[in-house]
């Protein structure tokens, strides 16, 4: 069961998860519940429901069976598993790869603290995102290795489509790495040109990409200042809305 130190489980969380898992025939290798969102002071500021299952559920709302660690070998890149975001995505994909669907409990069984380890806090903006992008380059490779490992359990034609999607994600991550971390303008421009067709005209994202073309000594202080202001405003909105 996943739970970081700043998230708070309901006293009945384990009981409810096990009961639902047993009631559904113990066939699911991942169980996800709804979650309350809480601010830094522990006040509720929203709810995460079924919509999170359509993408990637937050880690603290997930529980997994031991079967996934028996079916799959150790990840090639241990740093991915230790990461709060990517580690959860890897475990979730492995659970689905075991052949079971994700079981969703429409009841908040955990409180998810906003502004924890997975949220930027206003210092070293570019370095923060470069670290996340680096892991974003690694994870699709691990997903692909896992999918190939259990390919006999997957529907016909799934591997081809999945491989194509993951390769596209790898290229996208590598281009973002060039734009964010390229030391030379030519490297950043190559990443920008590759991303521009996909992100052109996307408002704030398109503007950010253009700022990233600037020399690092000029852009990094500007981005740090903008990010600190945005983070302070976010915290203020959470406090004002409580």
C-alpha positions as CSV (number, residue, x, y, z in Angstrom):
1,X,0.0,0.0,0.0
2,X,1.3,3.4,-1.0
3,X,1.4,6.3,1.5
4,X,4.0,9.1,1.8
5,X,4.7,10.7,5.1
6,X,2.5,13.8,4.5
7,X,-0.6,11.9,3.4
8,X,-3.2,10.7,5.9
9,X,-5.0,7.4,5.6
10,X,-8.5,6.9,7.0
11,X,-8.6,4.5,10.0
12,X,-10.8,2.1,7.9
13,X,-8.7,2.4,4.7
14,X,-7.1,-1.1,4.9
15,X,-10.3,-2.7,6.0
16,X,-12.3,-1.2,3.1
17,X,-9.7,-2.0,0.5
18,X,-9.4,-5.6,1.5
19,X,-13.1,-6.0,1.8
20,X,-13.7,-4.6,-1.8
21,X,-10.8,-6.7,-3.1
22,X,-12.2,-9.9,-1.7
23,X,-15.7,-9.1,-2.8
24,X,-14.5,-8.8,-6.4
25,X,-12.8,-12.1,-6.3
26,X,-9.3,-11.0,-5.5
27,X,-8.7,-10.6,-9.3
28,X,-7.5,-7.0,-9.3
29,X,-3.8,-6.3,-8.7
30,X,-4.4,-2.5,-8.1
31,X,-7.1,-0.9,-5.9
32,X,-7.6,2.8,-6.1
33,X,-9.9,4.9,-3.8
34,X,-11.1,8.5,-4.0
35,X,-9.0,11.0,-1.9
36,X,-9.5,14.3,-0.1
37,X,-7.2,17.1,-1.1
38,X,-5.8,18.9,1.9
39,X,-3.6,22.0,2.2
40,X,-0.3,22.4,4.1
41,X,-2.4,23.0,7.3
42,X,-4.5,19.9,6.9
43,X,-7.7,21.6,5.7
44,X,-9.8,20.0,3.0
45,X,-9.7,21.9,-0.3
46,X,-11.3,19.5,-2.8
47,X,-11.8,15.8,-3.7
48,X,-10.1,13.6,-6.3
49,X,-12.6,11.1,-7.7
50,X,-13.1,8.7,-10.6
51,X,-11.6,11.1,-13.1
52,X,-8.2,10.4,-11.7
53,X,-8.5,6.7,-12.8
54,X,-8.9,7.8,-16.5
55,X,-5.2,8.9,-16.3
56,X,-2.8,8.2,-13.5
57,X,-4.2,7.9,-9.9
58,X,-2.2,9.6,-7.2
59,X,0.1,7.3,-5.4
60,X,-1.3,7.6,-1.9
61,X,-4.7,6.4,-3.1
62,X,-3.3,3.1,-4.5
63,X,-2.8,-0.3,-3.1
64,X,-1.2,-3.3,-4.9
65,X,-1.0,-7.0,-4.6
66,X,2.3,-8.8,-4.0
67,X,1.8,-10.6,-7.3
68,X,3.3,-7.8,-9.3
69,X,6.7,-8.2,-7.6
70,X,6.6,-11.9,-8.3
71,X,5.6,-11.6,-12.0
72,X,8.1,-8.8,-12.9
73,X,11.9,-8.7,-12.4
74,X,13.5,-5.8,-10.6
75,X,13.3,-2.5,-12.6
76,X,16.3,-1.7,-14.7
77,X,16.4,1.8,-13.2
78,X,16.0,1.8,-9.4
79,X,15.7,5.6,-9.3
80,X,12.4,5.3,-11.0
81,X,10.9,3.1,-8.3
82,X,12.1,5.4,-5.6
83,X,10.5,8.5,-7.2
84,X,7.2,9.5,-5.7
85,X,5.5,10.0,-9.1
86,X,7.2,7.7,-11.6
87,X,7.4,4.8,-9.1
88,X,3.6,4.8,-8.8
89,X,3.1,4.9,-12.5
90,X,5.4,1.9,-12.9
91,X,3.6,-0.1,-10.2
92,X,0.2,0.8,-11.8
93,X,1.3,-0.3,-15.3
94,X,2.7,-3.5,-13.8
95,X,-0.5,-4.2,-12.0
96,X,-2.5,-3.9,-15.3
97,X,0.1,-6.0,-17.1
98,X,-0.7,-8.9,-14.7
99,X,-4.0,-9.1,-16.5
100,X,-6.3,-7.5,-13.9
101,X,-8.2,-4.2,-14.2
102,X,-7.9,-1.4,-11.7
103,X,-10.6,-1.6,-9.0
104,X,-12.0,1.8,-8.0
105,X,-13.6,2.5,-4.7
106,X,-15.8,5.6,-4.8
107,X,-15.0,6.7,-1.2
108,X,-12.3,9.0,0.0
109,X,-10.0,6.7,2.1
110,X,-6.9,9.0,2.2
111,X,-6.1,12.7,2.5
112,X,-3.7,13.9,-0.2
113,X,-1.6,16.8,0.9
114,X,-1.1,19.4,-1.8
115,X,2.4,20.9,-2.0
116,X,4.4,17.9,-0.9
117,X,7.5,16.3,-2.4
118,X,6.0,16.1,-5.9
119,X,5.2,19.9,-6.0
120,X,7.7,22.5,-7.0
121,X,8.4,24.9,-4.1
122,X,9.9,27.9,-5.8
123,X,13.6,27.2,-5.9
124,X,15.7,25.9,-8.8
125,X,12.8,25.7,-11.3
126,X,14.9,24.5,-14.3
127,X,16.9,22.0,-12.2
128,X,13.6,20.6,-10.7
129,X,12.0,20.0,-14.1
130,X,15.2,18.6,-15.7
131,X,15.2,15.9,-13.0
132,X,11.6,15.1,-13.7
133,X,12.2,15.0,-17.5
134,X,15.2,12.7,-17.0
135,X,13.0,10.2,-15.3
136,X,10.3,10.8,-17.9
137,X,12.9,9.6,-20.5
138,X,13.6,6.4,-18.5
139,X,10.1,5.3,-17.6
140,X,8.7,4.5,-21.1
141,X,11.7,2.2,-21.7
142,X,10.8,0.3,-18.5
143,X,7.1,0.2,-19.5
144,X,8.1,-1.3,-22.8
145,X,10.4,-3.9,-21.2
146,X,7.6,-4.9,-18.8
147,X,5.0,-5.1,-21.7
148,X,7.4,-7.3,-23.7
149,X,7.8,-9.5,-20.6
150,X,4.0,-10.2,-20.4
151,X,3.3,-9.9,-24.1
152,X,1.7,-13.3,-24.2
153,X,-1.1,-12.1,-21.9
154,X,-1.9,-9.0,-24.0
155,X,-4.5,-8.7,-26.8
156,X,-3.3,-9.3,-30.4
157,X,-1.9,-6.1,-31.9
158,X,-1.6,-4.4,-28.6
159,X,2.2,-4.6,-28.4
160,X,2.6,-2.9,-31.8
161,X,0.4,0.0,-30.8
162,X,1.9,0.2,-27.3
163,X,5.4,0.2,-28.7
164,X,4.6,3.0,-31.1
165,X,3.1,5.1,-28.4
166,X,6.0,4.6,-26.0
167,X,8.6,5.4,-28.7
168,X,6.7,8.6,-29.4
169,X,6.8,9.5,-25.6
170,X,10.5,8.8,-25.5
171,X,11.1,11.1,-28.4
172,X,9.0,13.8,-26.8
173,X,10.8,13.5,-23.5
174,X,14.2,13.6,-25.3
175,X,13.2,16.8,-27.1
176,X,12.0,18.4,-23.9
177,X,15.4,17.5,-22.3
178,X,17.2,19.2,-25.2
179,X,15.1,22.4,-24.8
180,X,15.4,22.5,-21.0
181,X,19.0,21.3,-20.6
182,X,20.8,22.0,-23.9
183,X,23.9,24.1,-23.2
184,X,24.1,25.3,-26.8
185,X,21.4,27.4,-28.5
186,X,21.5,24.9,-31.5
187,X,20.5,22.1,-29.1
188,X,17.7,24.1,-27.4
189,X,16.5,25.2,-30.9
190,X,16.4,21.6,-32.1
191,X,14.3,20.6,-29.1
192,X,12.0,23.6,-29.6
193,X,11.5,22.9,-33.3
194,X,10.6,19.3,-32.6
195,X,8.1,20.3,-29.9
196,X,6.6,23.3,-31.7
197,X,4.5,21.3,-34.1
198,X,2.9,19.6,-31.1
199,X,2.7,22.5,-28.6
200,X,2.3,25.4,-31.0
201,X,-0.2,28.0,-29.9
202,X,-0.7,26.2,-26.5
203,X,-0.8,29.5,-24.6
204,X,1.4,29.4,-21.5
205,X,3.3,26.3,-22.7
206,X,4.2,27.8,-26.0
207,X,5.5,31.0,-24.2
208,X,7.5,28.9,-21.8
209,X,9.1,27.0,-24.7
210,X,10.2,30.4,-26.2
211,X,11.6,31.6,-22.9
212,X,13.6,28.3,-22.6
213,X,15.4,29.3,-25.8
214,X,17.2,32.1,-24.0
215,X,20.7,31.6,-22.6
216,X,20.5,29.8,-19.2
217,X,22.1,32.7,-17.2
218,X,19.3,35.0,-18.4
219,X,16.3,32.6,-18.4
220,X,16.9,30.7,-15.1
221,X,16.5,33.7,-12.7
222,X,13.4,34.9,-14.6
223,X,11.8,31.4,-14.4
224,X,12.7,31.0,-10.7
225,X,11.1,34.4,-9.9
226,X,8.0,33.6,-11.9
227,X,7.7,30.2,-10.4
228,X,8.1,31.5,-6.8
229,X,5.3,34.1,-7.5
230,X,3.0,31.4,-8.9
231,X,3.7,29.1,-6.0
232,X,3.0,31.8,-3.5
233,X,-0.3,32.7,-5.3
234,X,-1.3,29.0,-5.3
235,X,-0.7,28.7,-1.5
236,X,-2.6,32.0,-0.9
237,X,-5.6,30.7,-3.0
238,X,-5.7,27.5,-1.0
239,X,-5.7,29.4,2.2
240,X,-8.3,31.9,1.0
241,X,-10.6,29.2,-0.2
242,X,-10.5,27.3,3.1
